[in-house]
Amino acid sequence: MKLLKTENSGGYFLRGDGEYAAIDKVSKGDLLRLVNLTLSEDYVEFDEYDENKIQNQAHQVIYRSLYRKLSALRERKQEFADESARLYLEDYERYKEGEEVKGENALGAISAVAR
């Protein structure tokens, strides 16, 4: 899936509806969606930044920044996944230990009442 492309001397990003829009029209929501796609999709691609292919200076600045950030994110994708899994595992283990303690207390209370 191509998220960023250069065409007709401008930079473009993939919108939520599957169409491309000028890079200077990108919103916060679009940025979040592009980040999520970069992290969740198995394969994403971007046209490499080349200032000779983009004539509009605003497009150059925005495209270059997005290209660098999303490319770095794509390269560190596994690192983010591993970190998330580690954090989730720690929370799961804490929750599991808390449930075991609650369960033991409940068993103790039931035993006391049964006596």
Contacts in CASP RR format, 6 or more apart in sequence:
PFRMAT RR
TARGET T0000
AUTHOR 0000-0000-0000
METHOD contacts of the structure
MODEL  1
MKLLKTENSGGYFLRGDGEYAAIDKVSKGDLLRLVNLTLSEDYVEFDEYD
ENKIQNQAHQVIYRSLYRKLSALRERKQEFADESARLYLEDYERYKEGEE
VKGENALGAISAVAR
1 14 0 8 1.000
1 37 0 8 1.000
1 41 0 8 1.000
1 43 0 8 1.000
1 44 0 8 1.000
1 45 0 8 1.000
2 14 0 8 1.000
2 44 0 8 1.000
2 45 0 8 1.000
2 46 0 8 1.000
2 47 0 8 1.000
3 13 0 8 1.000
3 14 0 8 1.000
3 34 0 8 1.000
3 37 0 8 1.000
3 38 0 8 1.000
3 44 0 8 1.000
3 45 0 8 1.000
3 46 0 8 1.000
3 70 0 8 1.000
4 11 0 8 1.000
4 12 0 8 1.000
4 13 0 8 1.000
4 14 0 8 1.000
4 23 0 8 1.000
4 46 0 8 1.000
4 47 0 8 1.000
4 63 0 8 1.000
4 66 0 8 1.000
4 67 0 8 1.000
4 70 0 8 1.000
5 11 0 8 1.000
5 12 0 8 1.000
5 20 0 8 1.000
5 46 0 8 1.000
5 47 0 8 1.000
6 12 0 8 1.000
6 47 0 8 1.000
6 49 0 8 1.000
6 50 0 8 1.000
6 53 0 8 1.000
6 54 0 8 1.000
6 63 0 8 1.000
7 20 0 8 1.000
9 53 0 8 1.000
9 54 0 8 1.000
9 55 0 8 1.000
9 56 0 8 1.000
10 22 0 8 1.000
10 23 0 8 1.000
10 53 0 8 1.000
10 54 0 8 1.000
10 55 0 8 1.000
10 56 0 8 1.000
10 59 0 8 1.000
10 63 0 8 1.000
11 22 0 8 1.000
11 23 0 8 1.000
11 54 0 8 1.000
11 56 0 8 1.000
11 59 0 8 1.000
11 62 0 8 1.000
11 63 0 8 1.000
12 20 0 8 1.000
12 21 0 8 1.000
12 22 0 8 1.000
12 23 0 8 1.000
13 20 0 8 1.000
13 21 0 8 1.000
13 23 0 8 1.000
13 26 0 8 1.000
13 30 0 8 1.000
13 34 0 8 1.000
13 66 0 8 1.000
14 20 0 8 1.000
14 34 0 8 1.000
14 37 0 8 1.000
15 21 0 8 1.000
15 30 0 8 1.000
16 30 0 8 1.000
16 33 0 8 1.000
22 59 0 8 1.000
23 59 0 8 1.000
23 62 0 8 1.000
23 63 0 8 1.000
23 66 0 8 1.000
24 56 0 8 1.000
24 58 0 8 1.000
24 59 0 8 1.000
24 62 0 8 1.000
26 34 0 8 1.000
26 62 0 8 1.000
26 66 0 8 1.000
31 66 0 8 1.000
34 66 0 8 1.000
34 70 0 8 1.000
35 70 0 8 1.000
35 73 0 8 1.000
37 44 0 8 1.000
38 44 0 8 1.000
38 70 0 8 1.000
38 73 0 8 1.000
38 74 0 8 1.000
38 77 0 8 1.000
39 73 0 8 1.000
39 77 0 8 1.000
39 80 0 8 1.000
39 81 0 8 1.000
44 70 0 8 1.000
44 74 0 8 1.000
46 67 0 8 1.000
46 70 0 8 1.000
46 71 0 8 1.000
47 53 0 8 1.000
48 67 0 8 1.000
49 63 0 8 1.000
49 64 0 8 1.000
49 67 0 8 1.000
49 68 0 8 1.000
51 60 0 8 1.000
51 64 0 8 1.000
54 60 0 8 1.000
54 63 0 8 1.000
73 80 0 8 1.000
END
